[in-house]
Amino acid sequence: MTVSPADQPLAAGLPASVTARVHAAITQRLGEQRLTPSTELAAIGVDSLLLLRILGDLAVDPTQEIDPYQLADVITVADLAAFVEGWN
């Protein structure tokens, strides 16, 4: 059973649209996963290369820059959603 973004509390008050996009991007790359905001990306098999691919999927602008120093702080699904929200 997977947990959709609508079934879980939003992390740090992030918009549901961001949470849904992050959930969809992870699912696209890894298949259905049980995800919560506190799910650690490494625990579900997301390494640094896969994280960059997921971020590429989430980028609205293909020339979107990714700050490697901020990326180092992306540990959980909630961190990823916050990172993506910071692009806007």
PDB file as gemmi writes it, atoms N, CA and C in Angstrom:
CRYST1    1.000    1.000    1.000  90.00  90.00  90.00 P 1                      
ATOM      1  N   MET A   1       0.833  -1.165   0.000  1.00  0.00           N  
ATOM      2  CA  MET A   1       0.000   0.000   0.000  1.00  0.00           C  
ATOM      3  C   MET A   1       0.885   1.238   0.000  1.00  0.00           C  
ATOM      4  N   THR A   2       0.538   2.185  -0.848  1.00  0.00           N  
ATOM      5  CA  THR A   2       1.295   3.424  -0.871  1.00  0.00           C  
ATOM      6  C   THR A   2       0.499   4.507  -0.170  1.00  0.00           C  
ATOM      7  N   VAL A   3       1.203   5.506   0.250  1.00  0.00           N  
ATOM      8  CA  VAL A   3       0.568   6.648   0.892  1.00  0.00           C  
ATOM      9  C   VAL A   3       0.657   7.797  -0.087  1.00  0.00           C  
ATOM     10  N   SER A   4      -0.475   8.276  -0.543  1.00  0.00           N  
ATOM     11  CA  SER A   4      -0.450   9.400  -1.466  1.00  0.00           C  
ATOM     12  C   SER A   4      -0.239  10.679  -0.682  1.00  0.00           C  
ATOM     13  N   PRO A   5       0.204  11.734  -1.347  1.00  0.00           N  
ATOM     14  CA  PRO A   5       0.412  12.989  -0.642  1.00  0.00           C  
ATOM     15  C   PRO A   5      -0.851  13.495   0.039  1.00  0.00           C  
ATOM     16  N   ALA A   6      -2.008  13.187  -0.501  1.00  0.00           N  
ATOM     17  CA  ALA A   6      -3.258  13.647   0.104  1.00  0.00           C  
ATOM     18  C   ALA A   6      -3.573  12.917   1.399  1.00  0.00           C  
ATOM     19  N   ASP A   7      -2.986  11.743   1.600  1.00  0.00           N  
ATOM     20  CA  ASP A   7      -3.259  10.929   2.784  1.00  0.00           C  
ATOM     21  C   ASP A   7      -2.303  11.195   3.936  1.00  0.00           C  
ATOM     22  N   GLN A   8      -1.344  12.071   3.752  1.00  0.00           N  
ATOM     23  CA  GLN A   8      -0.350  12.305   4.784  1.00  0.00           C  
ATOM     24  C   GLN A   8      -0.275  13.792   5.108  1.00  0.00           C  
ATOM     25  N   PRO A   9       0.173  14.109   6.275  1.00  0.00           N  
ATOM     26  CA  PRO A   9       0.313  15.524   6.598  1.00  0.00           C  
ATOM     27  C   PRO A   9       1.410  16.150   5.752  1.00  0.00           C  
ATOM     28  N   LEU A  10       1.206  17.383   5.377  1.00  0.00           N  
ATOM     29  CA  LEU A  10       2.222  18.069   4.596  1.00  0.00           C  
ATOM     30  C   LEU A  10       3.354  18.496   5.508  1.00  0.00           C  
ATOM     31  N   ALA A  11       4.545  18.335   5.039  1.00  0.00           N  
ATOM     32  CA  ALA A  11       5.717  18.703   5.818  1.00  0.00           C  
ATOM     33  C   ALA A  11       5.920  20.206   5.763  1.00  0.00           C  
ATOM     34  N   ALA A  12       6.126  20.801   6.889  1.00  0.00           N  
ATOM     35  CA  ALA A  12       6.476  22.215   7.005  1.00  0.00           C  
ATOM     36  C   ALA A  12       5.521  23.126   6.246  1.00  0.00           C  
ATOM     37  N   GLY A  13       4.257  22.725   6.139  1.00  0.00           N  
ATOM     38  CA  GLY A  13       3.259  23.567   5.505  1.00  0.00           C  
ATOM     39  C   GLY A  13       3.465  23.772   4.013  1.00  0.00           C  
ATOM     40  N   LEU A  14       4.129  22.863   3.345  1.00  0.00           N  
ATOM     41  CA  LEU A  14       4.348  23.001   1.917  1.00  0.00           C  
ATOM     42  C   LEU A  14       3.046  22.795   1.155  1.00  0.00           C  
ATOM     43  N   PRO A  15       2.907  23.453   0.006  1.00  0.00           N  
ATOM     44  CA  PRO A  15       1.697  23.274  -0.795  1.00  0.00           C  
ATOM     45  C   PRO A  15       1.521  21.822  -1.234  1.00  0.00           C  
ATOM     46  N   ALA A  16       0.274  21.400  -1.303  1.00  0.00           N  
ATOM     47  CA  ALA A  16      -0.029  20.021  -1.719  1.00  0.00           C  
ATOM     48  C   ALA A  16       0.491  19.744  -3.124  1.00  0.00           C  
ATOM     49  N   SER A  17       0.509  20.749  -3.977  1.00  0.00           N  
ATOM     50  CA  SER A  17       0.976  20.541  -5.347  1.00  0.00           C  
ATOM     51  C   SER A  17       2.457  20.152  -5.382  1.00  0.00           C  
ATOM     52  N   VAL A  18       3.259  20.749  -4.520  1.00  0.00           N  
ATOM     53  CA  VAL A  18       4.685  20.409  -4.467  1.00  0.00           C  
ATOM     54  C   VAL A  18       4.864  18.994  -3.942  1.00  0.00           C  
ATOM     55  N   THR A  19       4.151  18.669  -2.880  1.00  0.00           N  
ATOM     56  CA  THR A  19       4.234  17.330  -2.308  1.00  0.00           C  
ATOM     57  C   THR A  19       3.802  16.285  -3.335  1.00  0.00           C  
ATOM     58  N   ALA A  20       2.747  16.563  -4.072  1.00  0.00           N  
ATOM     59  CA  ALA A  20       2.254  15.630  -5.088  1.00  0.00           C  
ATOM     60  C   ALA A  20       3.269  15.454  -6.218  1.00  0.00           C  
ATOM     61  N   ARG A  21       3.898  16.544  -6.636  1.00  0.00           N  
ATOM     62  CA  ARG A  21       4.898  16.463  -7.702  1.00  0.00           C  
ATOM     63  C   ARG A  21       6.104  15.638  -7.257  1.00  0.00           C  
ATOM     64  N   VAL A  22       6.545  15.834  -6.023  1.00  0.00           N  
ATOM     65  CA  VAL A  22       7.687  15.081  -5.504  1.00  0.00           C  
ATOM     66  C   VAL A  22       7.335  13.597  -5.414  1.00  0.00           C  
ATOM     67  N   HIS A  23       6.153  13.305  -4.900  1.00  0.00           N  
ATOM     68  CA  HIS A  23       5.704  11.915  -4.797  1.00  0.00           C  
ATOM     69  C   HIS A  23       5.669  11.271  -6.187  1.00  0.00           C  
ATOM     70  N   ALA A  24       5.129  11.982  -7.169  1.00  0.00           N  
ATOM     71  CA  ALA A  24       5.023  11.448  -8.533  1.00  0.00           C  
ATOM     72  C   ALA A  24       6.401  11.223  -9.154  1.00  0.00           C  
ATOM     73  N   ALA A  25       7.334  12.141  -8.914  1.00  0.00           N  
ATOM     74  CA  ALA A  25       8.670  12.004  -9.485  1.00  0.00           C  
ATOM     75  C   ALA A  25       9.411  10.803  -8.895  1.00  0.00           C  
ATOM     76  N   ILE A  26       9.268  10.608  -7.598  1.00  0.00           N  
ATOM     77  CA  ILE A  26       9.903   9.448  -6.958  1.00  0.00           C  
ATOM     78  C   ILE A  26       9.264   8.161  -7.473  1.00  0.00           C  
ATOM     79  N   THR A  27       7.952   8.147  -7.567  1.00  0.00           N  
ATOM     80  CA  THR A  27       7.230   6.965  -8.054  1.00  0.00           C  
ATOM     81  C   THR A  27       7.607   6.643  -9.495  1.00  0.00           C  
ATOM     82  N   GLN A  28       7.777   7.671 -10.301  1.00  0.00           N  
ATOM     83  CA  GLN A  28       8.158   7.469 -11.701  1.00  0.00           C  
ATOM     84  C   GLN A  28       9.495   6.757 -11.805  1.00  0.00           C  
ATOM     85  N   ARG A  29      10.425   7.110 -10.951  1.00  0.00           N  
ATOM     86  CA  ARG A  29      11.777   6.527 -11.008  1.00  0.00           C  
ATOM     87  C   ARG A  29      11.910   5.199 -10.271  1.00  0.00           C  
ATOM     88  N   LEU A  30      11.153   5.019  -9.174  1.00  0.00           N  
ATOM     89  CA  LEU A  30      11.341   3.842  -8.322  1.00  0.00           C  
ATOM     90  C   LEU A  30      10.144   2.905  -8.261  1.00  0.00           C  
ATOM     91  N   GLY A  31       9.027   3.288  -8.856  1.00  0.00           N  
ATOM     92  CA  GLY A  31       7.813   2.507  -8.708  1.00  0.00           C  
ATOM     93  C   GLY A  31       7.123   2.901  -7.406  1.00  0.00           C  
ATOM     94  N   GLU A  32       6.034   2.271  -7.137  1.00  0.00           N  
ATOM     95  CA  GLU A  32       5.255   2.597  -5.939  1.00  0.00           C  
ATOM     96  C   GLU A  32       6.086   2.367  -4.684  1.00  0.00           C  
ATOM     97  N   GLN A  33       6.088   3.360  -3.836  1.00  0.00           N  
ATOM     98  CA  GLN A  33       6.820   3.319  -2.575  1.00  0.00           C  
ATOM     99  C   GLN A  33       5.907   3.808  -1.462  1.00  0.00           C  
ATOM    100  N   ARG A  34       6.103   3.314  -0.276  1.00  0.00           N  
ATOM    101  CA  ARG A  34       5.402   3.859   0.886  1.00  0.00           C  
ATOM    102  C   ARG A  34       6.196   5.075   1.330  1.00  0.00           C  
ATOM    103  N   LEU A  35       5.638   6.255   1.081  1.00  0.00           N  
ATOM    104  CA  LEU A  35       6.345   7.497   1.360  1.00  0.00           C  
ATOM    105  C   LEU A  35       5.621   8.322   2.404  1.00  0.00           C  
ATOM    106  N   THR A  36       6.387   8.849   3.314  1.00  0.00           N  
ATOM    107  CA  THR A  36       5.898   9.835   4.265  1.00  0.00           C  
ATOM    108  C   THR A  36       6.883  10.988   4.208  1.00  0.00           C  
ATOM    109  N   PRO A  37       6.554  12.127   4.769  1.00  0.00           N  
ATOM    110  CA  PRO A  37       7.521  13.229   4.748  1.00  0.00           C  
ATOM    111  C   PRO A  37       8.863  12.867   5.387  1.00  0.00           C  
ATOM    112  N   SER A  38       8.850  11.968   6.355  1.00  0.00           N  
ATOM    113  CA  SER A  38      10.100  11.617   7.043  1.00  0.00           C  
ATOM    114  C   SER A  38      10.836  10.441   6.408  1.00  0.00           C  
ATOM    115  N   THR A  39      10.327   9.898   5.298  1.00  0.00           N  
ATOM    116  CA  THR A  39      11.019   8.810   4.619  1.00  0.00           C  
ATOM    117  C   THR A  39      12.380   9.286   4.137  1.00  0.00           C  
ATOM    118  N   GLU A  40      13.421   8.573   4.532  1.00  0.00           N  
ATOM    119  CA  GLU A  40      14.763   8.926   4.076  1.00  0.00           C  
ATOM    120  C   GLU A  40      14.967   8.421   2.657  1.00  0.00           C  
ATOM    121  N   LEU A  41      15.463   9.295   1.807  1.00  0.00           N  
ATOM    122  CA  LEU A  41      15.638   8.946   0.402  1.00  0.00           C  
ATOM    123  C   LEU A  41      16.599   7.774   0.226  1.00  0.00           C  
ATOM    124  N   ALA A  42      17.669   7.740   0.987  1.00  0.00           N  
ATOM    125  CA  ALA A  42      18.633   6.640   0.880  1.00  0.00           C  
ATOM    126  C   ALA A  42      17.998   5.300   1.230  1.00  0.00           C  
ATOM    127  N   ALA A  43      17.050   5.315   2.144  1.00  0.00           N  
ATOM    128  CA  ALA A  43      16.394   4.071   2.577  1.00  0.00           C  
ATOM    129  C   ALA A  43      15.541   3.455   1.472  1.00  0.00           C  
ATOM    130  N   ILE A  44      15.110   4.272   0.516  1.00  0.00           N  
ATOM    131  CA  ILE A  44      14.308   3.738  -0.586  1.00  0.00           C  
ATOM    132  C   ILE A  44      15.132   3.598  -1.862  1.00  0.00           C  
ATOM    133  N   GLY A  45      16.443   3.777  -1.754  1.00  0.00           N  
ATOM    134  CA  GLY A  45      17.340   3.537  -2.878  1.00  0.00           C  
ATOM    135  C   GLY A  45      17.714   4.753  -3.696  1.00  0.00           C  
ATOM    136  N   VAL A  46      17.476   5.943  -3.177  1.00  0.00           N  
ATOM    137  CA  VAL A  46      17.831   7.162  -3.912  1.00  0.00           C  
ATOM    138  C   VAL A  46      19.270   7.547  -3.555  1.00  0.00           C  
ATOM    139  N   ASP A  47      20.161   7.414  -4.529  1.00  0.00           N  
ATOM    140  CA  ASP A  47      21.539   7.861  -4.338  1.00  0.00           C  
ATOM    141  C   ASP A  47      21.684   9.242  -4.975  1.00  0.00           C  
ATOM    142  N   SER A  48      22.868   9.787  -4.978  1.00  0.00           N  
ATOM    143  CA  SER A  48      23.062  11.159  -5.456  1.00  0.00           C  
ATOM    144  C   SER A  48      22.718  11.302  -6.940  1.00  0.00           C  
ATOM    145  N   LEU A  49      23.061  10.327  -7.754  1.00  0.00           N  
ATOM    146  CA  LEU A  49      22.751  10.400  -9.180  1.00  0.00           C  
ATOM    147  C   LEU A  49      21.250  10.331  -9.418  1.00  0.00           C  
ATOM    148  N   LEU A  50      20.580   9.419  -8.725  1.00  0.00           N  
ATOM    149  CA  LEU A  50      19.139   9.309  -8.874  1.00  0.00           C  
ATOM    150  C   LEU A  50      18.439  10.566  -8.358  1.00  0.00           C  
ATOM    151  N   LEU A  51      18.956  11.154  -7.299  1.00  0.00           N  
ATOM    152  CA  LEU A  51      18.391  12.396  -6.789  1.00  0.00           C  
ATOM    153  C   LEU A  51      18.469  13.493  -7.845  1.00  0.00           C  
ATOM    154  N   LEU A  52      19.590  13.580  -8.542  1.00  0.00           N  
ATOM    155  CA  LEU A  52      19.711  14.570  -9.612  1.00  0.00           C  
ATOM    156  C   LEU A  52      18.724  14.302 -10.743  1.00  0.00           C  
ATOM    157  N   ARG A  53      18.507  13.042 -11.054  1.00  0.00           N  
ATOM    158  CA  ARG A  53      17.525  12.699 -12.097  1.00  0.00           C  
ATOM    159  C   ARG A  53      16.118  13.080 -11.654  1.00  0.00           C  
ATOM    160  N   ILE A  54      15.791  12.811 -10.403  1.00  0.00           N  
ATOM    161  CA  ILE A  54      14.475  13.186  -9.875  1.00  0.00           C  
ATOM    162  C   ILE A  54      14.322  14.702  -9.910  1.00  0.00           C  
ATOM    163  N   LEU A  55      15.359  15.425  -9.515  1.00  0.00           N  
ATOM    164  CA  LEU A  55      15.304  16.885  -9.564  1.00  0.00           C  
ATOM    165  C   LEU A  55      15.151  17.380 -10.996  1.00  0.00           C  
ATOM    166  N   GLY A  56      15.786  16.708 -11.935  1.00  0.00           N  
ATOM    167  CA  GLY A  56      15.609  17.054 -13.344  1.00  0.00           C  
ATOM    168  C   GLY A  56      14.168  16.877 -13.782  1.00  0.00           C  
ATOM    169  N   ASP A  57      13.537  15.830 -13.291  1.00  0.00           N  
ATOM    170  CA  ASP A  57      12.118  15.600 -13.592  1.00  0.00           C  
ATOM    171  C   ASP A  57      11.242  16.694 -12.993  1.00  0.00           C  
ATOM    172  N   LEU A  58      11.647  17.209 -11.841  1.00  0.00           N  
ATOM    173  CA  LEU A  58      10.851  18.204 -11.128  1.00  0.00           C  
ATOM    174  C   LEU A  58      11.105  19.635 -11.593  1.00  0.00           C  
ATOM    175  N   ALA A  59      12.193  19.875 -12.265  1.00  0.00           N  
ATOM    176  CA  ALA A  59      12.532  21.229 -12.696  1.00  0.00           C  
ATOM    177  C   ALA A  59      11.564  21.705 -13.768  1.00  0.00           C  
ATOM    178  N   VAL A  60      10.983  22.852 -13.550  1.00  0.00           N  
ATOM    179  CA  VAL A  60      10.074  23.441 -14.528  1.00  0.00           C  
ATOM    180  C   VAL A  60      10.883  23.997 -15.700  1.00  0.00           C  
ATOM    181  N   ASP A  61      12.020  24.576 -15.384  1.00  0.00           N  
ATOM    182  CA  ASP A  61      12.918  25.145 -16.375  1.00  0.00           C  
ATOM    183  C   ASP A  61      14.099  24.192 -16.556  1.00  0.00           C  
ATOM    184  N   PRO A  62      14.335  23.711 -17.780  1.00  0.00           N  
ATOM    185  CA  PRO A  62      15.440  22.755 -17.973  1.00  0.00           C  
ATOM    186  C   PRO A  62      16.817  23.322 -17.655  1.00  0.00           C  
ATOM    187  N   THR A  63      16.928  24.633 -17.539  1.00  0.00           N  
ATOM    188  CA  THR A  63      18.212  25.237 -17.186  1.00  0.00           C  
ATOM    189  C   THR A  63      18.288  25.571 -15.695  1.00  0.00           C  
ATOM    190  N   GLN A  64      17.352  25.046 -14.935  1.00  0.00           N  
ATOM    191  CA  GLN A  64      17.298  25.289 -13.490  1.00  0.00           C  
ATOM    192  C   GLN A  64      18.627  24.904 -12.840  1.00  0.00           C  
ATOM    193  N   GLU A  65      19.192  25.806 -12.084  1.00  0.00           N  
ATOM    194  CA  GLU A  65      20.446  25.518 -11.395  1.00  0.00           C  
ATOM    195  C   GLU A  65      20.164  24.814 -10.074  1.00  0.00           C  
ATOM    196  N   ILE A  66      21.049  23.908  -9.724  1.00  0.00           N  
ATOM    197  CA  ILE A  66      20.927  23.170  -8.474  1.00  0.00           C  
ATOM    198  C   ILE A  66      22.126  23.531  -7.611  1.00  0.00           C  
ATOM    199  N   ASP A  67      21.851  24.076  -6.444  1.00  0.00           N  
ATOM    200  CA  ASP A  67      22.908  24.457  -5.513  1.00  0.00           C  
ATOM    201  C   ASP A  67      23.406  23.200  -4.794  1.00  0.00           C  
ATOM    202  N   PRO A  68      24.638  22.754  -5.053  1.00  0.00           N  
ATOM    203  CA  PRO A  68      25.125  21.517  -4.441  1.00  0.00           C  
ATOM    204  C   PRO A  68      25.219  21.586  -2.923  1.00  0.00           C  
ATOM    205  N   TYR A  69      25.418  22.783  -2.384  1.00  0.00           N  
ATOM    206  CA  TYR A  69      25.503  22.911  -0.931  1.00  0.00           C  
ATOM    207  C   TYR A  69      24.136  22.683  -0.288  1.00  0.00           C  
ATOM    208  N   GLN A  70      23.082  23.198  -0.907  1.00  0.00           N  
ATOM    209  CA  GLN A  70      21.732  22.954  -0.388  1.00  0.00           C  
ATOM    210  C   GLN A  70      21.321  21.513  -0.628  1.00  0.00           C  
ATOM    211  N   LEU A  71      21.755  20.950  -1.735  1.00  0.00           N  
ATOM    212  CA  LEU A  71      21.397  19.570  -2.067  1.00  0.00           C  
ATOM    213  C   LEU A  71      21.932  18.594  -1.030  1.00  0.00           C  
ATOM    214  N   ALA A  72      23.049  18.922  -0.421  1.00  0.00           N  
ATOM    215  CA  ALA A  72      23.624  18.054   0.605  1.00  0.00           C  
ATOM    216  C   ALA A  72      22.708  17.911   1.814  1.00  0.00           C  
ATOM    217  N   ASP A  73      21.807  18.864   2.006  1.00  0.00           N  
ATOM    218  CA  ASP A  73      20.879  18.819   3.136  1.00  0.00           C  
ATOM    219  C   ASP A  73      19.587  18.067   2.827  1.00  0.00           C  
ATOM    220  N   VAL A  74      19.446  17.563   1.607  1.00  0.00           N  
ATOM    221  CA  VAL A  74      18.229  16.844   1.217  1.00  0.00           C  
ATOM    222  C   VAL A  74      18.379  15.378   1.647  1.00  0.00           C  
ATOM    223  N   ILE A  75      17.719  15.044   2.750  1.00  0.00           N  
ATOM    224  CA  ILE A  75      17.814  13.697   3.321  1.00  0.00           C  
ATOM    225  C   ILE A  75      16.476  12.964   3.207  1.00  0.00           C  
ATOM    226  N   THR A  76      15.391  13.670   3.428  1.00  0.00           N  
ATOM    227  CA  THR A  76      14.061  13.049   3.468  1.00  0.00           C  
ATOM    228  C   THR A  76      13.185  13.555   2.328  1.00  0.00           C  
ATOM    229  N   VAL A  77      12.030  12.940   2.181  1.00  0.00           N  
ATOM    230  CA  VAL A  77      11.043  13.380   1.194  1.00  0.00           C  
ATOM    231  C   VAL A  77      10.640  14.829   1.486  1.00  0.00           C  
ATOM    232  N   ALA A  78      10.457  15.171   2.752  1.00  0.00           N  
ATOM    233  CA  ALA A  78      10.098  16.546   3.122  1.00  0.00           C  
ATOM    234  C   ALA A  78      11.210  17.518   2.742  1.00  0.00           C  
ATOM    235  N   ASP A  79      12.463  17.117   2.923  1.00  0.00           N  
ATOM    236  CA  ASP A  79      13.589  17.966   2.526  1.00  0.00           C  
ATOM    237  C   ASP A  79      13.568  18.209   1.017  1.00  0.00           C  
ATOM    238  N   LEU A  80      13.282  17.159   0.256  1.00  0.00           N  
ATOM    239  CA  LEU A  80      13.214  17.278  -1.190  1.00  0.00           C  
ATOM    240  C   LEU A  80      12.092  18.218  -1.604  1.00  0.00           C  
ATOM    241  N   ALA A  81      10.936  18.075  -0.981  1.00  0.00           N  
ATOM    242  CA  ALA A  81       9.806  18.960  -1.283  1.00  0.00           C  
ATOM    243  C   ALA A  81      10.145  20.409  -0.949  1.00  0.00           C  
ATOM    244  N   ALA A  82      10.809  20.635   0.167  1.00  0.00           N  
ATOM    245  CA  ALA A  82      11.207  21.991   0.545  1.00  0.00           C  
ATOM    246  C   ALA A  82      12.230  22.556  -0.430  1.00  0.00           C  
ATOM    247  N   PHE A  83      13.156  21.717  -0.876  1.00  0.00           N  
ATOM    248  CA  PHE A  83      14.160  22.128  -1.864  1.00  0.00           C  
ATOM    249  C   PHE A  83      13.481  22.570  -3.144  1.00  0.00           C  
ATOM    250  N   VAL A  84      12.529  21.757  -3.623  1.00  0.00           N  
ATOM    251  CA  VAL A  84      11.808  22.076  -4.854  1.00  0.00           C  
ATOM    252  C   VAL A  84      10.981  23.343  -4.683  1.00  0.00           C  
ATOM    253  N   GLU A  85      10.336  23.491  -3.551  1.00  0.00           N  
ATOM    254  CA  GLU A  85       9.548  24.692  -3.282  1.00  0.00           C  
ATOM    255  C   GLU A  85      10.436  25.931  -3.287  1.00  0.00           C  
ATOM    256  N   GLY A  86      11.665  25.807  -2.865  1.00  0.00           N  
ATOM    257  CA  GLY A  86      12.602  26.921  -2.860  1.00  0.00           C  
ATOM    258  C   GLY A  86      12.966  27.425  -4.239  1.00  0.00           C  
ATOM    259  N   TRP A  87      12.720  26.635  -5.274  1.00  0.00           N  
ATOM    260  CA  TRP A  87      12.979  27.072  -6.640  1.00  0.00           C  
ATOM    261  C   TRP A  87      12.019  28.157  -7.080  1.00  0.00           C  
ATOM    262  N   ASN A  88      10.836  28.174  -6.521  1.00  0.00           N  
ATOM    263  CA  ASN A  88       9.784  29.106  -6.992  1.00  0.00           C  
ATOM    264  C   ASN A  88       9.956  30.472  -6.413  1.00  0.00           C  
TER     265      ASN A  88                                                      
END                                                                             
